[in-house]
C-alpha cells in the first residue's frame, strides 16, 4: 500500500460532508483551472510580468521585452485574454494589452518576489 493513503477506512462523515458542500463542482472550478493553466507557460508568465510592470503594452513592445517574435507573443497574449487575465483595446492601428485585476492577483501569487523587487535602475 502507498504511504500516501490511509491503511484503513476512517471516514469522518460529518466533516467530509461539510467540506464536500464547500468544494465547487468540476464545471464551476474549470474557469479557475483555465486561468491557472494560462500562466503555467513560461512565455505567458513573462508576458504577464511585463504587462504588470509596463501597465499597458502593444505586441511589438512585448515581443522586444520578452525577446520573442511578434507572432509568438500575439498567440500567447491572446491566450491570456481568453483566460480573462489580460484585456485589450484598439488605439488606432495598435492593439494595447493590460492585465485584468484577476490577472494581477494570480500573477502576484505566482511571482510574489517580483512585486517587491525594484525595477532596474531604481533603489
C-alpha positions, 0 to 999 in steps of 0.5 A: 500500500502507498504511504500516501493513503490511509491503511484503513477506512476512517471516514469522518462523515460529518466533516467530509460532508461539510467540506464536500458542500464547500468544494465547487463542482468540476464545471464551476472550478474549470474557469479557475483551472483555465486561468491557472493553466494560462500562466503555467507557460513560461512565455505567458508568465513573462508576458504577464510580468511585463504587462504588470510592470509596463501597465499597458503594452502593444505586441511589438513592445512585448515581443522586444521585452520578452525577446520573442517574435511578434507572432509568438507573443500575439498567440500567447497574449491572446491566450491570456485574454481568453483566460480573462487575465489580460484585456485589450483595446484598439488605439488606432492601428495598435492593439494595447494589452493590460492585465485584468485585476484577476490577472494581477492577483494570480500573477502576484501569487505566482511571482510574489518576489517580483512585486517587491523587487525594484525595477532596474535602475531604481533603489 
